[in-house]
Amino acid sequence: MDSTVKPAIRPATHEDLDAVWRMWKAIMAQKIYYPYDESYTREQIEASWINLDNLICVAETDGQVTGAYIVKPNQPGYGSHVANAAYMVDTAYRGKGIGKQLCAHSVEAAKAAGYRAMQFNLVVSTNTAAIRAWEAFGFNRIGVVPEGFFQEGVGYVDAYIFHRFL
């Protein structure tokens, strides 16, 4: 049986930001794939992640935000031609293909925005579903940060850097 969900993926609006924030908080509380801890406030996260200055899109399923991504320059100035992206899928919707659909959409959006490449700076080595997805979309692991992430319940694990040209 195919459990894939086909959400509408669209640019986020101001009205979506509360839903993205709630999803973000729930995912950060899991302490398994993102480096942010519970001390980060909404204001801090809005300054870098959840804001409409970034290219931010949401996956909407049955009127509910079930995933989101951002694309922004990986570095300022002379490094701004390389995009950085981050993704999240609501826990209840994981394993249904939404992350892959968000990745495909973000690659096309980054190309359309004029980026030459895309890089993920911190992919936790235990996030095997994401690693499979990134590799399926042509991303190459270009680096390892030994014990670069502390994962709740596991301890120190490696973090990977992925890259692909657009």
C-alpha positions in Angstrom: 0.0 0.0 0.0 1.4 3.4 -1.0 1.5 5.7 2.1 2.7 8.7 0.0 0.9 11.9 0.7 0.7 14.6 -2.1 0.6 17.9 -0.3 0.3 21.3 -1.9 3.7 23.0 -1.6 3.5 26.7 -1.7 5.2 29.9 -0.5 4.5 30.5 3.1 2.4 33.4 4.1 2.4 35.4 7.4 -0.6 33.3 8.4 1.5 30.1 8.2 4.2 31.2 10.5 2.4 30.2 13.7 1.9 26.7 12.4 5.5 26.5 11.3 6.6 27.7 14.7 4.5 25.1 16.5 5.9 22.3 14.3 9.4 23.7 14.8 9.1 23.6 18.6 7.7 20.0 18.6 10.6 18.8 16.4 13.2 20.6 18.4 11.8 19.1 21.6 12.7 15.6 20.1 16.4 16.6 20.3 17.5 14.3 17.5 18.2 16.1 14.3 18.6 19.9 14.9 21.2 21.7 16.9 18.8 24.2 18.5 17.9 23.6 22.2 14.9 24.7 24.3 16.6 28.0 25.2 15.9 29.4 21.7 13.0 31.9 21.6 10.6 32.5 18.7 12.3 35.8 18.2 15.7 34.3 17.8 14.4 31.7 15.4 12.4 34.2 13.4 15.6 36.2 12.9 17.2 33.3 11.0 14.7 30.6 10.1 11.0 31.3 10.3 10.7 34.5 8.4 9.4 35.7 5.1 12.8 37.2 4.1 13.9 33.6 3.5 12.5 31.6 0.7 10.2 29.6 2.9 7.6 27.2 1.6 5.1 24.9 3.4 3.5 21.6 2.6 -0.2 21.7 3.1 -2.2 18.6 3.5 -6.0 18.8 4.1 -5.7 22.4 5.1 -2.9 21.8 7.6 0.7 22.7 7.4 2.5 19.3 7.5 6.0 20.4 6.5 8.2 23.4 5.6 11.6 24.3 4.1 13.7 27.4 3.9 16.3 28.3 1.3 18.8 31.0 2.1 22.4 31.9 1.2 24.8 29.5 2.9 27.2 32.3 3.5 27.1 36.1 3.0 28.8 38.0 0.2 31.1 35.9 -1.9 29.6 32.7 -0.6 26.0 33.7 -1.3 25.7 31.8 -4.6 25.5 28.6 -2.6 22.1 28.0 -1.0 21.6 26.4 2.3 18.3 24.6 3.0 16.6 23.1 6.0 13.5 21.0 6.2 11.0 19.8 8.7 8.0 17.4 8.5 5.3 17.2 11.1 6.0 14.0 13.1 2.5 12.6 12.3 3.3 12.8 8.6 6.8 11.4 8.5 7.4 8.4 6.2 4.8 9.6 3.7 7.2 11.2 1.2 6.7 14.8 2.2 10.4 15.4 2.9 11.3 14.1 -0.6 8.7 16.4 -2.2 9.9 19.3 -0.2 13.5 18.6 -1.3 12.5 18.4 -5.0 10.6 21.6 -4.7 13.4 23.4 -2.9 16.0 22.4 -5.5 13.9 23.9 -8.3 13.2 27.0 -6.2 16.9 27.5 -5.5 17.7 27.1 -9.2 14.9 29.6 -10.0 16.4 32.0 -7.4 19.8 31.9 -9.2 21.8 29.8 -6.8 24.6 27.7 -8.3 24.7 25.0 -5.7 23.1 23.8 -2.5 24.7 22.7 0.7 23.5 21.1 3.9 25.9 21.9 6.8 24.7 19.5 9.4 23.1 16.3 8.6 23.1 14.0 11.6 24.5 10.6 10.7 21.7 8.7 12.4 19.1 10.5 10.2 19.2 7.7 7.6 15.9 8.7 5.9 17.2 12.2 5.2 20.6 10.8 4.0 18.8 8.4 1.6 16.7 11.3 0.3 19.6 13.7 -0.2 21.6 11.1 -2.0 18.6 10.2 -4.2 18.4 13.9 -5.2 22.1 14.0 -6.3 23.7 15.4 -3.1 27.1 14.1 -2.3 28.6 13.8 1.2 31.6 16.1 1.1 32.6 16.1 4.7 32.3 14.6 8.1 32.4 16.4 11.4 33.4 13.7 13.9 31.0 13.6 16.8 29.7 16.9 15.5 26.2 16.5 17.1 25.0 15.4 20.5 21.9 13.3 20.1 19.6 12.8 23.0 19.6 9.2 24.1 22.5 8.3 21.8 25.4 10.5 22.6 27.9 12.1 20.3 27.4 11.1 16.6 29.0 12.3 13.4 27.5 15.1 11.3 27.7 15.2 7.5 28.0 18.0 5.0 26.2 17.4 1.8 26.5 19.4 -1.5 25.3 19.4 -5.0 25.5 21.7 -8.0 22.2 23.0 -9.3 
